[in-house]
Amino acid sequence: MFVGKYERTAKNKKEESEVYEEYKKEIVEYGRKILNSNHVVGTSGNISVRIGNTSLFAITPSGMPYEELTVDDIPIIDVKGERIEGTKKPSIEVRMHGLIYEHYPDVRAIVHTHSVYTTVLSLIRKPLPIINETMVMVGDVPVAEFARTGSLELAENVTKALKGRRAVILANHGLLCVGKSLKESFALCEEIERDAQIYVLALSTGMSVHIIPEEEAKKTREWLSKNYGQ
């Protein structure tokens, strides 16, 4: 549950900074992962992680190469966009991250990439449907309406499209995944990008692409949730 307007006191500043350190390390780690996995190029994309059960989150700084990031570069922001700690400007998509955290308390981490095949789908404004068993568990991925990068309108469009879902394609832009951790959100981006590749290749054959009906997907999802894994 969210706290009210955040007020930091000198008494707890040191203790909080030590807590923030672990979240900042995660941002640095997963920033390198999305770069090395070719989900972004240069300084594109952005990631964030919620600080415990607060309205604060750590986020990648604006326009800095992932391979050069250190924990000192990672700002701590509240959901209204106020910088609580750090000297670097946050990602220009900070409003999008903040609005998602504000509207969805169960979201703990956000990964936004410019992965190739999901970006292809974003250009033709085509959602990723339930095409296989992986997508049965993920669910379909809708396309959020286009808006300018960094705008409040984009933040609102993405937040709206995320309702009841774990991922959304940003029109003419890329992919955004949410989860209970950066590990989960990153893994989801990996899964969706692979399935987007499969879907784009299937579409390129010019033949009919058969989609798993929602009713069957629901039954399969329920069965897998009870029987798959240890």
ABEGO torsion letter per residue (X at the ends): XBBBBBBBBAAAAAAAAAAAAAAAAAAAAAAAAAAAAGABBEABEBBBBBBEABABBBBBBBGBBAAABBAAABBBBBAAGBBABEABBBBAAAAAAAAAAAABAABABBBBBABAAAAAAAAAGBBBBBABAAAAAAEBBBBBBBBBBGBAAAAAAAAAAABGBABBBBBGAEBBBBBABAAAAAAAAAAAAAAAAAAAAAAAAGBBBBBBBAAAAAAAAAAAAAABEX
